């Protein structure tokens, strides 16, 4: 986890969605009850940087290929919620309703194996990335949903203005810039009949990726998981 403090605050203010990486090997060591020194402190620092911005957040869990043989995704999420900083961060994200943990693998299952605290390539295996496109695909609908839930700002939200012009829908509810004060947490973003073909294709692509993620990893939606589990 990169917790470097050298960043431009304006990048956070101007962003539509925030992303951060959780190192799967560090998470695996935590699951094995032998966390790396400073793991929880680094995680707390990272989440603090992402806090109080009222933005959609995607947490990208890397190296899922070395985790999935030993743990279910539900086990990983449940254990992370035992870290107070993690649980408090997700609870705060209920304001905008969007916070996901997305398991990815840049090399795919079986490509590497653990040797001590490092990874070693398995001879003869080829790279087969898994879900590396999902964090980007989920960013657009996530940002739209978060923007709708955020209290109205002095300056118009460009993303919402774009969505209104393009007649994008949140689930079955079409965006109404005059009703943004109403809190509605939609399940997905879909297209309206008069959406231009290119935008329609983009929304369908994003929606299909999110639907598949939710089907395979329903706990990925951390806000919903927290609500369902009564955490």
ChimeraX attribute file (.defattr): number of C-alpha atoms within 10 A of each C-alpha:
attribute: neighborCount
match mode: 1-to-1
recipient: residues
	/A:1	14
	/A:2	12
	/A:3	15
	/A:4	10
	/A:5	9
	/A:6	6
	/A:7	9
	/A:8	8
	/A:9	9
	/A:10	8
	/A:11	10
	/A:12	16
	/A:13	12
	/A:14	10
	/A:15	12
	/A:16	22
	/A:17	25
	/A:18	19
	/A:19	17
	/A:20	18
	/A:21	15
	/A:22	19
	/A:23	15
	/A:24	21
	/A:25	22
	/A:26	19
	/A:27	23
	/A:28	21
	/A:29	15
	/A:30	17
	/A:31	17
	/A:32	10
	/A:33	9
	/A:34	11
	/A:35	15
	/A:36	14
	/A:37	9
	/A:38	9
	/A:39	15
	/A:40	17
	/A:41	12
	/A:42	15
	/A:43	17
	/A:44	18
	/A:45	18
	/A:46	20
	/A:47	19
	/A:48	14
	/A:49	16
	/A:50	18
	/A:51	16
	/A:52	11
	/A:53	17
	/A:54	24
	/A:55	30
	/A:56	27
	/A:57	28
	/A:58	25
	/A:59	19
	/A:60	22
	/A:61	19
	/A:62	21
	/A:63	24
	/A:64	26
	/A:65	23
	/A:66	21
	/A:67	21
	/A:68	14
	/A:69	10
	/A:70	12
	/A:71	13
	/A:72	12
	/A:73	20
	/A:74	14
	/A:75	13
	/A:76	17
	/A:77	16
	/A:78	17
	/A:79	13
	/A:80	17
	/A:81	18
	/A:82	11
	/A:83	13
	/A:84	11
	/A:85	19
	/A:86	17
	/A:87	18
	/A:88	13
	/A:89	19
	/A:90	24
	/A:91	17
	/A:92	16
	/A:93	23
	/A:94	19
	/A:95	16
	/A:96	24
	/A:97	29
	/A:98	28
	/A:99	27
	/A:100	24
	/A:101	22
	/A:102	25
	/A:103	25
	/A:104	21
	/A:105	20
	/A:106	16
	/A:107	19
	/A:108	20
	/A:109	21
	/A:110	16
	/A:111	20
	/A:112	20
	/A:113	14
	/A:114	12
	/A:115	9
	/A:116	7
	/A:117	9
	/A:118	9
	/A:119	13
	/A:120	11
	/A:121	14
	/A:122	12
	/A:123	9
	/A:124	6
	/A:125	13
	/A:126	14
	/A:127	13
	/A:128	13
	/A:129	15
	/A:130	17
	/A:131	18
	/A:132	17
	/A:133	12
	/A:134	19
	/A:135	23
	/A:136	16
	/A:137	19
	/A:138	26
	/A:139	21
	/A:140	19
	/A:141	24
	/A:142	27
	/A:143	22
	/A:144	25
	/A:145	24
	/A:146	24
	/A:147	24
	/A:148	26
	/A:149	22
	/A:150	16
	/A:151	15
	/A:152	13
	/A:153	7
	/A:154	6
	/A:155	6
	/A:156	10
	/A:157	16
	/A:158	11
	/A:159	14
	/A:160	20
	/A:161	14
	/A:162	12
	/A:163	19
	/A:164	15
	/A:165	10
	/A:166	18
	/A:167	19
	/A:168	24
	/A:169	22
	/A:170	22
	/A:171	14
	/A:172	13
	/A:173	12
	/A:174	16
	/A:175	21
	/A:176	15
	/A:177	15
	/A:178	7
	/A:179	9
	/A:180	16
	/A:181	12
	/A:182	11
	/A:183	14
	/A:184	13
	/A:185	16
	/A:186	14
	/A:187	14
	/A:188	19
	/A:189	23
	/A:190	22
	/A:191	23
	/A:192	15
	/A:193	10
	/A:194	10
	/A:195	17
	/A:196	12
	/A:197	11
	/A:198	9
	/A:199	13
	/A:200	18
	/A:201	13
	/A:202	15
	/A:203	23
	/A:204	15
	/A:205	15
	/A:206	24
	/A:207	21
	/A:208	16
	/A:209	19
	/A:210	24
	/A:211	16
	/A:212	12
	/A:213	19
	/A:214	13
	/A:215	11
	/A:216	11
	/A:217	16
	/A:218	15
	/A:219	23
	/A:220	23
	/A:221	20
	/A:222	25
	/A:223	23
	/A:224	18
	/A:225	18
	/A:226	18
	/A:227	11
	/A:228	10
	/A:229	8
	/A:230	7
	/A:231	13
